[in-house]
Amino acid sequence: MTFISKTKTLTYRTKYRLQFINITQDIERFIQSCGVETGVLVIQTHHTTCSLWVNEDEKNLIGTETLEGDLKKVLDRFAHPAEEYGHNDVRDSRNPHGRRTTHLCEPDEHGIVHECINGHSHAQGMILQSSLSLIIDKRKLVKGRWQQILLVELDHNRERTVTFLVQGSKK
């Protein structure tokens, strides 16, 4: 037996706020490519307004672009986008009075996207995880029948980066 450690970084393009993207198959393919018999998988987002979640990939629970799921209701009850957040009051050279004027991050005349009103997404990120650790046994991810690994967009459409780390023993 030898010990191995491998990483892989993937980028996902989200489409809307509170989108849940099932990344389980990408992770399972990576585990298979590593050949680890027994070990651990660590998954980490590179963002403060994007989270990871292990649960069911069921439309009434997580919702769709046109269907408000249970989790959107719960997360918005905790931190609704229409509430006032200190984080939304940023002063800089383009905004000397400190109020952001747009909810969605729109590019300026040079195509640069600046800060946007997203205090709610940082607050929602406090109750969801930015990393997960899961067990690998017999070259497979250990999970329950309905468990899936979901990337959760808390802010708005954009690219999101996630890194997977697999460590363990290989024959």
N, CA, C and O atoms as a DFTB+ gen file, in Angstrom:
684 C
 N C O
     1  1       0.839      -1.193       0.000
     2  2       0.000       0.000       0.000
     3  2       0.881       1.253       0.000
     4  3       1.907       1.317       0.677
     5  1       0.450       2.231      -0.772
     6  2       1.127       3.524      -0.779
     7  2       0.111       4.613      -0.437
     8  3      -1.088       4.475      -0.681
     9  1       0.619       5.676       0.122
    10  2      -0.231       6.818       0.467
    11  2      -0.156       7.822      -0.673
    12  3       0.931       8.154      -1.144
    13  1      -1.320       8.308      -1.119
    14  2      -1.327       9.321      -2.160
    15  2      -2.166      10.521      -1.722
    16  3      -3.031      10.430      -0.851
    17  1      -1.873      11.628      -2.358
    18  2      -2.606      12.871      -2.121
    19  2      -2.718      13.588      -3.462
    20  3      -1.711      13.909      -4.093
    21  1      -3.963      13.836      -3.892
    22  2      -4.173      14.502      -5.180
    23  2      -5.242      15.577      -5.040
    24  3      -6.177      15.454      -4.250
    25  1      -5.076      16.631      -5.830
    26  2      -6.079      17.700      -5.854
    27  2      -6.572      17.916      -7.276
    28  3      -5.902      17.598      -8.258
    29  1      -7.765      18.467      -7.338
    30  2      -8.341      18.869      -8.623
    31  2      -9.193      20.098      -8.365
    32  3      -9.938      20.149      -7.387
    33  1      -9.085      21.081      -9.236
    34  2      -9.874      22.307      -9.121
    35  2     -10.777      22.411     -10.339
    36  3     -10.329      22.283     -11.479
    37  1     -12.062      22.647     -10.075
    38  2     -13.041      22.816     -11.141
    39  2     -13.753      24.146     -10.971
    40  3     -13.881      24.666      -9.862
    41  1     -14.210      24.683     -12.087
    42  2     -14.986      25.923     -12.079
    43  2     -16.376      25.627     -12.604
    44  3     -16.546      24.932     -13.606
    45  1     -17.367      26.167     -11.912
    46  2     -18.767      26.001     -12.286
    47  2     -19.354      27.376     -12.579
    48  3     -19.008      28.355     -11.917
    49  1     -20.218      27.452     -13.545
    50  2     -20.898      28.699     -13.895
    51  2     -22.304      28.641     -13.310
    52  3     -23.126      27.830     -13.738
    53  1     -22.583      29.502     -12.327
    54  2     -23.919      29.530     -11.739
    55  2     -24.811      30.452     -12.558
    56  3     -24.326      31.309     -13.297
    57  1     -26.135      30.265     -12.415
    58  2     -27.085      31.021     -13.224
    59  2     -27.955      31.976     -12.415
    60  3     -28.456      32.963     -12.954
    61  1     -28.141      31.689     -11.119
    62  2     -29.037      32.527     -10.313
    63  2     -28.771      32.321      -8.822
    64  3     -28.130      31.353      -8.411
    65  1     -29.279      33.256      -8.032
    66  2     -29.136      33.221      -6.577
    67  2     -29.870      32.003      -6.012
    68  3     -30.976      31.671      -6.439
    69  1     -29.240      31.361      -5.063
    70  2     -29.748      30.157      -4.411
    71  2     -29.967      29.006      -5.393
    72  3     -30.947      28.265      -5.320
    73  1     -29.018      28.893      -6.305
    74  2     -28.967      27.732      -7.187
    75  2     -28.152      26.652      -6.486
    76  3     -27.101      26.937      -5.912
    77  1     -28.633      25.423      -6.533
    78  2     -27.950      24.271      -5.972
    79  2     -27.480      23.411      -7.135
    80  3     -28.297      22.896      -7.898
    81  1     -26.168      23.252      -7.273
    82  2     -25.598      22.491      -8.382
    83  2     -25.052      21.172      -7.836
    84  3     -24.207      21.168      -6.941
    85  1     -25.533      20.067      -8.372
    86  2     -25.090      18.758      -7.926
    87  2     -23.711      18.474      -8.527
    88  3     -23.572      18.364      -9.745
    89  1     -22.698      18.358      -7.673
    90  2     -21.328      18.106      -8.129
    91  2     -20.853      16.701      -7.745
    92  3     -19.665      16.398      -7.849
    93  1     -21.773      15.851      -7.304
    94  2     -21.427      14.513      -6.821
    95  2     -20.704      13.692      -7.883
    96  3     -19.687      13.068      -7.581
    97  1     -21.199      13.676      -9.110
    98  2     -20.567      12.856     -10.153
    99  2     -19.148      13.311     -10.454
   100  3     -18.269      12.481     -10.684
   101  1     -18.912      14.630     -10.454
   102  2     -17.554      15.131     -10.688
   103  2     -16.612      14.618      -9.606
   104  3     -15.478      14.235      -9.893
   105  1     -17.077      14.612      -8.380
   106  2     -16.263      14.156      -7.253
   107  2     -16.023      12.653      -7.343
   108  3     -14.900      12.190      -7.144
   109  1     -17.066      11.894      -7.639
   110  2     -16.920      10.444      -7.733
   111  2     -15.974      10.041      -8.872
   112  3     -15.208       9.088      -8.728
   113  1     -16.022      10.755      -9.995
   114  2     -15.085      10.483     -11.097
   115  2     -13.646      10.762     -10.664
   116  3     -12.729      10.013     -11.000
   117  1     -13.460      11.853      -9.912
   118  2     -12.116      12.192      -9.436
   119  2     -11.607      11.111      -8.479
   120  3     -10.451      10.699      -8.574
   121  1     -12.445      10.654      -7.572
   122  2     -12.046       9.601      -6.630
   123  2     -11.621       8.353      -7.409
   124  3     -10.591       7.753      -7.102
   125  1     -12.404       7.963      -8.407
   126  2     -12.067       6.785      -9.214
   127  2     -10.732       6.973      -9.929
   128  3      -9.929       6.043     -10.004
   129  1     -10.493       8.177     -10.456
   130  2      -9.236       8.418     -11.182
   131  2      -8.023       8.372     -10.259
   132  3      -6.915       8.078     -10.707
   133  1      -8.223       8.657      -8.988
   134  2      -7.114       8.631      -8.022
   135  2      -6.766       7.212      -7.596
   136  3      -5.616       6.934      -7.256
   137  1      -7.747       6.308      -7.610
   138  2      -7.504       4.930      -7.217
   139  2      -7.361       4.707      -5.726
   140  3      -6.847       3.667      -5.313
   141  1      -7.794       5.641      -4.910
   142  2      -7.693       5.504      -3.457
   143  2      -8.682       4.443      -2.971
   144  3      -9.875       4.509      -3.266
   145  1      -8.168       3.464      -2.221
   146  2      -9.008       2.414      -1.656
   147  2      -9.736       2.911      -0.406
   148  3     -10.951       2.760      -0.279
   149  1      -8.977       3.503       0.508
   150  2      -9.513       4.019       1.767
   151  2      -8.867       5.365       2.029
   152  3      -7.648       5.508       1.943
   153  1      -9.695       6.353       2.351
   154  2      -9.122       7.671       2.588
   155  2     -10.171       8.711       2.895
   156  3     -11.247       8.415       3.415
   157  1      -9.828       9.928       2.559
   158  2     -10.714      11.053       2.848
   159  2     -10.752      11.994       1.649
   160  3      -9.769      12.168       0.928
   161  1     -11.909      12.582       1.470
   162  2     -12.116      13.611       0.459
   163  2     -12.401      14.914       1.188
   164  3     -13.243      14.953       2.085
   165  1     -11.711      15.970       0.814
   166  2     -12.002      17.307       1.317
   167  2     -12.398      18.153       0.118
   168  3     -11.720      18.138      -0.909
   169  1     -13.492      18.891       0.249
   170  2     -13.980      19.770      -0.806
   171  2     -14.028      21.172      -0.223
   172  3     -14.487      21.361       0.904
   173  1     -13.558      22.160      -0.981
   174  2     -13.537      23.531      -0.478
   175  2     -13.874      24.509      -1.595
   176  3     -13.337      24.413      -2.699
   177  1     -14.775      25.460      -1.298
   178  2     -15.026      26.535      -2.253
   179  2     -13.958      27.605      -2.059
   180  3     -13.301      27.655      -1.019
   181  1     -13.792      28.449      -3.056
   182  2     -12.841      29.554      -2.974
   183  2     -13.561      30.874      -2.702
   184  3     -13.015      31.945      -2.970
   185  1     -14.777      30.805      -2.176
   186  2     -15.617      32.002      -2.109
   187  2     -16.320      32.133      -0.763
   188  3     -16.554      31.139      -0.075
   189  1     -16.654      33.362      -0.397
   190  2     -17.378      33.609       0.847
   191  2     -18.882      33.617       0.653
   192  3     -19.624      33.547       1.634
   193  1     -19.351      33.699      -0.576
   194  2     -20.798      33.724      -0.841
   195  2     -21.215      32.522      -1.681
   196  3     -22.139      32.604      -2.490
   197  1     -20.529      31.419      -1.478
   198  2     -20.826      30.160      -2.148
   199  2     -20.529      29.063      -1.131
   200  3     -19.500      29.105      -0.456
   201  1     -21.416      28.089      -1.019
   202  2     -21.269      27.075       0.021
   203  2     -21.396      25.672      -0.549
   204  3     -21.700      25.472      -1.724
   205  1     -21.150      24.711       0.331
   206  2     -21.306      23.297       0.001
   207  2     -22.320      22.691       0.960
   208  3     -22.449      23.120       2.107
   209  1     -23.034      21.692       0.470
   210  2     -24.120      21.130       1.257
   211  2     -24.297      19.677       0.878
   212  3     -24.273      19.343      -0.307
   213  1     -24.475      18.800       1.862
   214  2     -24.771      17.394       1.611
   215  2     -26.222      17.167       2.006
   216  3     -26.591      17.322       3.170
   217  1     -27.039      16.798       1.027
   218  2     -28.446      16.543       1.279
   219  2     -29.063      15.973       0.012
   220  3     -28.342      15.554      -0.894
   221  1     -30.359      15.953      -0.061
   222  2     -31.050      15.452      -1.251
   223  2     -31.047      16.493      -2.368
   224  3     -31.141      17.694      -2.119
   225  1     -30.941      16.017      -3.574
   226  2     -31.080      16.855      -4.765
   227  2     -32.528      16.697      -5.228
   228  3     -32.807      16.010      -6.211
   229  1     -33.429      17.334      -4.515
   230  2     -34.863      17.192      -4.769
   231  2     -35.454      18.568      -5.004
   232  3     -35.267      19.462      -4.178
   233  1     -36.160      18.764      -6.105
   234  2     -36.570      20.094      -6.553
   235  2     -37.432      20.855      -5.553
   236  3     -37.298      22.074      -5.451
   237  1     -38.314      20.183      -4.809
   238  2     -39.140      20.911      -3.839
   239  2     -38.326      21.372      -2.635
   240  3     -38.682      22.346      -1.971
   241  1     -37.236      20.670      -2.359
   242  2     -36.344      21.047      -1.267
   243  2     -35.411      22.176      -1.687
   244  3     -35.307      23.191      -0.999
   245  1     -34.730      21.995      -2.824
   246  2     -33.725      22.974      -3.233
   247  2     -34.250      24.005      -4.222
   248  3     -33.636      25.060      -4.386
   249  1     -35.355      23.731      -4.878
   250  2     -35.922      24.670      -5.839
   251  2     -35.258      24.594      -7.191
   252  3     -34.303      23.846      -7.401
   253  1     -35.786      25.387      -8.104
   254  2     -35.227      25.532      -9.450
   255  2     -35.251      27.023      -9.771
   256  3     -35.593      27.844      -8.920
   257  1     -34.888      27.363     -10.993
   258  2     -34.911      28.776     -11.381
   259  2     -36.326      29.356     -11.295
   260  3     -36.499      30.547     -11.038
   261  1     -37.325      28.515     -11.511
   262  2     -38.710      28.996     -11.509
   263  2     -39.538      28.490     -10.325
   264  3     -40.684      28.907     -10.156
   265  1     -38.979      27.604      -9.510
   266  2     -39.708      27.047      -8.369
   267  2     -38.972      27.405      -7.080
   268  3     -37.795      27.081      -6.921
   269  1     -39.667      28.072      -6.166
   270  2     -39.047      28.416      -4.888
   271  2     -39.069      27.191      -3.979
   272  3     -40.138      26.738      -3.568
   273  1     -37.903      26.662      -3.669
   274  2     -37.799      25.490      -2.810
   275  2     -37.813      25.863      -1.339
   276  3     -37.722      27.033      -0.970
   277  1     -37.929      24.832      -0.508
   278  2     -37.971      25.027       0.943
   279  2     -36.728      25.742       1.461
   280  3     -36.828      26.604       2.334
   281  1     -35.566      25.393       0.933
   282  2     -34.334      25.983       1.457
   283  2     -34.213      27.465       1.146
   284  3     -33.668      28.221       1.949
   285  1     -34.708      27.888       0.003
   286  2     -34.697      29.318      -0.302
   287  2     -35.547      30.060       0.729
   288  3     -35.154      31.121       1.213
   289  1     -36.695      29.509       1.061
   290  2     -37.554      30.134       2.070
   291  2     -36.828      30.241       3.408
   292  3     -36.863      31.284       4.060
   293  1     -36.171      29.159       3.810
   294  2     -35.465      29.148       5.094
   295  2     -34.296      30.136       5.086
   296  3     -34.138      30.927       6.016
   297  1     -33.479      30.084       4.030
   298  2     -32.320      30.980       3.961
   299  2     -32.750      32.442       3.884
   300  3     -32.142      33.299       4.525
   301  1     -33.785      32.733       3.111
   302  2     -34.252      34.119       3.016
   303  2     -34.937      34.578       4.298
   304  3     -34.914      35.768       4.611
   305  1     -35.539      33.668       5.038
   306  2     -36.109      34.034       6.340
   307  2     -34.981      34.410       7.300
   308  3     -35.137      35.313       8.122
   309  1     -33.850      33.718       7.193
   310  2     -32.686      34.014       8.033
   311  2     -32.039      35.335       7.635
   312  3     -31.732      36.157       8.498
   313  1     -31.828      35.546       6.336
   314  2     -31.146      36.751       5.849
   315  2     -31.725      37.107       4.473
   316  3     -31.244      36.629       3.446
   317  1     -32.742      37.934       4.467
   318  2     -33.430      38.293       3.217
   319  2     -32.653      39.363       2.449
   320  3     -32.098      40.275       3.062
   321  1     -32.605      39.267       1.120
   322  2     -31.882      40.260       0.324
   323  2     -32.415      41.683       0.474
   324  3     -31.668      42.637       0.257
   325  1     -33.674      41.848       0.837
   326  2     -34.259      43.186       0.949
   327  2     -33.930      43.865       2.280
   328  3     -34.216      45.052       2.443
   329  1     -33.340      43.148       3.227
   330  2     -32.976      43.735       4.521
   331  2     -31.771      44.662       4.359
   332  3     -31.061      44.608       3.354
   333  1     -31.557      45.504       5.356
   334  2     -30.389      46.398       5.369
   335  2     -29.202      45.675       6.006
   336  3     -29.346      45.040       7.050
   337  1     -28.035      45.773       5.377
   338  2     -26.814      45.167       5.888
   339  2     -25.699      46.202       5.825
   340  3     -25.563      46.918       4.832
   341  1     -24.908      46.279       6.880
   342  2     -23.770      47.192       6.902
   343  2     -22.796      46.914       5.774
   344  3     -22.168      47.835       5.252
   345  1     -22.666      45.660       5.396
   346  2     -21.751      45.278       4.316
   347  2     -22.125      45.955       2.995
   348  3     -21.269      46.141       2.130
   349  1     -23.381      46.318       2.840
   350  2     -23.832      46.955       1.601
   351  2     -23.443      48.426       1.520
   352  3     -23.655      49.061       0.487
   353  1     -22.887      48.971       2.574
   354  2     -22.519      50.384       2.639
   355  2     -21.005      50.517       2.494
   356  3     -20.290      50.678       3.483
   357  1     -20.536      50.450       1.278
   358  2     -19.098      50.487       1.015
   359  2     -18.720      51.829       0.396
   360  3     -19.299      52.244      -0.608
   361  1     -17.760      52.492       0.991
   362  2     -17.240      53.748       0.442
   363  2     -15.961      53.467      -0.334
   364  3     -15.074      52.761       0.146
   365  1     -15.878      54.015      -1.514
   366  2     -14.645      53.952      -2.296
   367  2     -14.631      55.139      -3.257
   368  3     -15.530      55.979      -3.217
   369  1     -13.625      55.212      -4.112
   370  2     -13.478      56.374      -4.988
   371  2     -14.651      56.527      -5.953
   372  3     -14.981      57.645      -6.349
   373  1     -15.281      55.423      -6.333
   374  2     -16.426      55.496      -7.241
   375  2     -17.720      55.787      -6.495
   376  3     -18.728      56.150      -7.101
   377  1     -17.686      55.624      -5.175
   378  2     -18.899      55.706      -4.378
   379  2     -18.600      56.417      -3.049
   380  3     -18.622      55.779      -1.996
   381  1     -18.324      57.716      -3.084
   382  2     -17.878      58.416      -1.872
   383  2     -18.922      58.500      -0.760
   384  3     -18.565      58.726       0.397
   385  1     -20.198      58.324      -1.084
   386  2     -21.236      58.393      -0.052
   387  2     -21.524      57.037       0.567
   388  3     -22.222      56.963       1.579
   389  1     -21.010      55.971      -0.009
   390  2     -21.043      54.675       0.638
   391  2     -22.213      53.770       0.348
   392  3     -22.224      52.646       0.848
   393  1     -23.188      54.174      -0.417
   394  2     -24.297      53.266      -0.700
   395  2     -24.093      52.611      -2.063
   396  3     -23.881      53.295      -3.064
   397  1     -24.155      51.309      -2.093
   398  2     -24.125      50.614      -3.381
   399  2     -25.467      50.851      -4.049
   400  3     -26.496      50.933      -3.378
   401  1     -25.455      50.958      -5.340
   402  2     -26.684      51.339      -6.041
   403  2     -27.300      50.204      -6.843
   404  3     -28.316      50.414      -7.506
   405  1     -26.725      49.019      -6.805
   406  2     -27.279      47.922      -7.577
   407  2     -27.227      46.639      -6.775
   408  3     -26.282      46.409      -6.020
   409  1     -28.239      45.803      -6.937
   410  2     -28.226      44.501      -6.270
   411  2     -27.365      43.522      -7.063
   412  3     -26.531      42.818      -6.493
   413  1     -27.568      43.480      -8.362
   414  2     -26.736      42.624      -9.192
   415  2     -25.486      43.376      -9.582
   416  3     -25.532      44.583      -9.821
   417  1     -24.384      42.685      -9.649
   418  2     -23.112      43.321     -10.007
   419  2     -23.081      43.560     -11.508
   420  3     -22.826      42.641     -12.286
   421  1     -23.333      44.768     -11.900
   422  2     -23.338      45.124     -13.317
   423  2     -21.973      45.688     -13.707
   424  3     -21.381      46.443     -12.936
   425  1     -21.463      45.336     -14.889
   426  2     -20.180      45.896     -15.310
   427  2     -20.280      47.395     -15.598
   428  3     -21.309      47.888     -16.062
   429  1     -19.184      48.107     -15.312
   430  2     -19.158      49.536     -15.624
   431  2     -18.851      49.721     -17.111
   432  3     -18.836      48.750     -17.868
   433  1     -18.605      50.972     -17.532
   434  2     -18.374      51.248     -18.949
   435  2     -17.119      50.581     -19.494
   436  3     -16.938      50.504     -20.709
   437  1     -16.232      50.089     -18.590
   438  2     -15.014      49.399     -19.004
   439  2     -15.153      47.879     -18.885
   440  3     -14.193      47.142     -19.111
   441  1     -16.352      47.418     -18.530
   442  2     -16.592      45.986     -18.385
   443  2     -16.154      45.411     -17.057
   444  3     -16.147      44.193     -16.881
   445  1     -15.782      46.282     -16.107
   446  2     -15.333      45.816     -14.794
   447  2     -16.537      45.696     -13.871
   448  3     -17.361      46.605     -13.777
   449  1     -16.623      44.551     -13.192
   450  2     -17.701      44.335     -12.230
   451  2     -17.182      44.710     -10.848
   452  3     -16.201      44.141     -10.369
   453  1     -17.844      45.668     -10.214
   454  2     -17.455      46.120      -8.880
   455  2     -18.337      45.460      -7.831
   456  3     -19.206      44.652      -8.161
   457  1     -18.118      45.797      -6.589
   458  2     -18.923      45.263      -5.488
   459  2     -20.403      45.519      -5.719
   460  3     -20.784      46.495      -6.365
   461  1     -21.230      44.633      -5.183
   462  2     -22.666      44.793      -5.293
   463  2     -23.311      44.592      -3.928
   464  3     -22.637      44.220      -2.968
   465  1     -24.581      44.831      -3.843
   466  2     -25.321      44.654      -2.602
   467  2     -25.476      43.155      -2.364
   468  3     -26.262      42.489      -3.038
   469  1     -24.717      42.628      -1.396
   470  2     -24.784      41.189      -1.149
   471  2     -24.556      40.818       0.311
   472  3     -24.063      39.730       0.607
   473  1     -24.908      41.709       1.212
   474  2     -24.785      41.398       2.636
   475  2     -25.549      40.150       3.014
   476  3     -25.100      39.376       3.859
   477  1     -26.708      39.946       2.391
   478  2     -27.519      38.756       2.676
   479  2     -26.767      37.462       2.357
   480  3     -26.867      36.484       3.097
   481  1     -26.014      37.461       1.249
   482  2     -25.323      36.227       0.859
   483  2     -24.178      35.899       1.817
   484  3     -23.884      34.726       2.048
   485  1     -23.531      36.918       2.373
   486  2     -22.504      36.670       3.393
   487  2     -23.148      36.128       4.667
   488  3     -22.608      35.221       5.301
   489  1     -24.295      36.681       5.040
   490  2     -24.995      36.204       6.237
   491  2     -25.461      34.765       6.045
   492  3     -25.311      33.944       6.950
   493  1     -26.024      34.446       4.879
   494  2     -26.465      33.076       4.621
   495  2     -25.275      32.117       4.622
   496  3     -25.398      30.967       5.044
   497  1     -24.129      32.595       4.149
   498  2     -22.921      31.774       4.150
   499  2     -22.452      31.401       5.545
   500  3     -21.716      30.430       5.715
   501  1     -22.878      32.173       6.553
   502  2     -22.495      31.858       7.939
   503  2     -23.129      30.560       8.420
   504  3     -22.572      29.901       9.297
   505  1     -24.279      30.175       7.871
   506  2     -24.951      28.979       8.367
   507  2     -24.764      27.772       7.449
   508  3     -25.266      26.686       7.738
   509  1     -24.051      27.961       6.357
   510  2     -23.705      26.848       5.469
   511  2     -22.187      26.706       5.459
   512  3     -21.469      27.623       5.856
   513  1     -21.707      25.565       5.009
   514  2     -20.279      25.274       5.062
   515  2     -19.559      25.706       3.791
   516  3     -20.129      25.685       2.700
   517  1     -18.295      26.099       3.950
   518  2     -17.474      26.388       2.771
   519  2     -16.548      25.223       2.448
   520  3     -15.866      25.236       1.423
   521  1     -16.521      24.208       3.325
   522  2     -15.741      23.001       3.040
   523  2     -16.417      21.797       3.685
   524  3     -17.173      21.923       4.648
   525  1     -16.123      20.630       3.125
   526  2     -16.670      19.363       3.618
   527  2     -15.563      18.320       3.645
   528  3     -14.643      18.363       2.829
   529  1     -15.651      17.391       4.576
   530  2     -14.779      16.214       4.609
   531  2     -15.662      14.980       4.574
   532  3     -16.604      14.863       5.358
   533  1     -15.362      14.059       3.667
   534  2     -16.143      12.836       3.520
   535  2     -15.197      11.645       3.408
   536  3     -14.036      11.794       3.027
   537  1     -15.699      10.483       3.739
   538  2     -14.900       9.261       3.777
   539  2     -14.951       8.542       2.432
   540  3     -15.978       8.514       1.754
   541  1     -13.802       7.958       2.068
   542  2     -13.701       7.074       0.909
   543  2     -13.410       5.674       1.439
   544  3     -12.483       5.482       2.226
   545  1     -14.203       4.699       1.006
   546  2     -13.998       3.314       1.409
   547  2     -14.261       2.424       0.204
   548  3     -15.271       2.581      -0.483
   549  1     -13.352       1.490      -0.051
   550  2     -13.458       0.572      -1.194
   551  2     -13.612       1.336      -2.504
   552  3     -14.410       0.972      -3.369
   553  1     -12.825       2.407      -2.628
   554  2     -12.767       3.246      -3.837
   555  2     -14.051       4.013      -4.119
   556  3     -14.250       4.511      -5.227
   557  1     -14.935       4.111      -3.104
   558  2     -16.195       4.828      -3.285
   559  2     -16.412       5.825      -2.162
   560  3     -15.962       5.634      -1.032
   561  1     -17.110       6.886      -2.503
   562  2     -17.510       7.887      -1.523
   563  2     -18.561       7.279      -0.602
   564  3     -19.546       6.712      -1.077
   565  1     -18.366       7.389       0.693
   566  2     -19.346       6.876       1.650
   567  2     -20.437       7.927       1.809
   568  3     -20.183       9.044       2.261
   569  1     -21.657       7.551       1.430
   570  2     -22.795       8.462       1.562
   571  2     -24.072       7.659       1.645
   572  3     -24.129       6.510       1.207
   573  1     -25.092       8.271       2.209
   574  2     -26.389       7.628       2.301
   575  2     -27.078       7.575       0.941
   576  3     -26.649       8.219      -0.016
   577  1     -28.137       6.806       0.879
   578  2     -28.853       6.559      -0.373
   579  2     -29.232       7.846      -1.106
   580  3     -29.083       7.923      -2.326
   581  1     -29.713       8.847      -0.389
   582  2     -30.211      10.064      -1.018
   583  2     -29.205      11.220      -0.956
   584  3     -29.449      12.288      -1.519
   585  1     -28.097      11.010      -0.284
   586  2     -27.141      12.108      -0.116
   587  2     -26.428      12.448      -1.418
   588  3     -25.944      11.571      -2.133
   589  1     -26.378      13.726      -1.701
   590  2     -25.656      14.276      -2.846
   591  2     -24.849      15.467      -2.343
   592  3     -25.168      16.051      -1.308
   593  1     -23.807      15.820      -3.080
   594  2     -22.987      16.977      -2.720
   595  2     -23.383      18.116      -3.648
   596  3     -23.319      17.993      -4.871
   597  1     -23.792      19.220      -3.046
   598  2     -24.319      20.342      -3.807
   599  2     -23.500      21.605      -3.556
   600  3     -23.163      21.934      -2.418
   601  1     -23.194      22.292      -4.632
   602  2     -22.593      23.616      -4.571
   603  2     -23.747      24.610      -4.507
   604  3     -24.672      24.536      -5.315
   605  1     -23.702      25.536      -3.557
   606  2     -24.824      26.447      -3.338
   607  2     -24.387      27.882      -3.650
   608  3     -23.519      28.436      -2.976
   609  1     -24.993      28.468      -4.670
   610  2     -24.754      29.877      -5.021
   611  2     -25.624      30.746      -4.122
   612  3     -26.850      30.644      -4.163
   613  1     -25.010      31.590      -3.318
   614  2     -25.756      32.455      -2.396
   615  2     -25.914      33.878      -2.928
   616  3     -26.679      34.663      -2.367
   617  1     -25.211      34.215      -3.989
   618  2     -25.188      35.600      -4.446
   619  2     -25.884      35.759      -5.796
   620  3     -27.102      35.931      -5.832
   621  1     -25.160      35.708      -6.883
   622  2     -25.742      35.897      -8.214
   623  2     -24.936      35.088      -9.220
   624  3     -23.923      34.483      -8.868
   625  1     -25.380      35.076     -10.455
   626  2     -24.710      34.293     -11.495
   627  2     -23.252      34.732     -11.653
   628  3     -22.939      35.920     -11.725
   629  1     -22.378      33.731     -11.704
   630  2     -20.941      33.982     -11.854
   631  2     -20.199      32.659     -11.909
   632  3     -20.808      31.595     -11.789
   633  1     -18.887      32.721     -12.089
   634  2     -18.071      31.512     -12.031
   635  2     -17.675      31.254     -10.583
   636  3     -17.356      32.179      -9.836
   637  1     -17.703      29.978     -10.200
   638  2     -17.339      29.552      -8.850
   639  2     -16.302      28.444      -8.942
   640  3     -16.427      27.530      -9.758
   641  1     -15.293      28.527      -8.113
   642  2     -14.191      27.574      -8.129
   643  2     -14.241      26.712      -6.871
   644  3     -14.461      27.203      -5.763
   645  1     -14.031      25.420      -7.075
   646  2     -14.051      24.448      -5.995
   647  2     -12.824      23.551      -6.159
   648  3     -12.495      23.144      -7.273
   649  1     -12.146      23.244      -5.045
   650  2     -11.023      22.329      -5.090
   651  2     -11.359      21.075      -4.303
   652  3     -11.917      21.139      -3.208
   653  1     -11.006      19.918      -4.889
   654  2     -11.177      18.617      -4.255
   655  2      -9.790      18.111      -3.854
   656  3      -8.831      18.251      -4.612
   657  1      -9.693      17.537      -2.687
   658  2      -8.461      16.878      -2.220
   659  2      -8.816      15.452      -1.832
   660  3      -9.722      15.232      -1.028
   661  1      -8.102      14.476      -2.402
   662  2      -8.257      13.076      -2.031
   663  2      -6.936      12.614      -1.447
   664  3      -5.877      12.783      -2.052
   665  1      -7.016      12.026      -0.257
   666  2      -5.832      11.466       0.384
   667  2      -6.192      10.082       0.901
   668  3      -7.288       9.858       1.415
   669  1      -5.250       9.159       0.755
   670  2      -5.509       7.828       1.291
   671  2      -4.568       6.789       0.749
   672  3      -3.557       7.096       0.117
   673  1      -4.928       5.535       1.013
   674  2      -4.073       4.427       0.624
   675  2      -4.518       3.848      -0.719
   676  3      -5.704       3.788      -1.044
   677  1      -3.519       3.430      -1.474
   678  2      -3.747       2.872      -2.801
   679  2      -2.944       1.579      -2.893
   680  3      -1.810       1.514      -2.418
   681  1      -3.524       0.561      -3.497
   682  2      -2.806      -0.728      -3.642
   683  2      -1.705      -0.626      -4.651
   684  3      -1.003      -1.606      -4.900
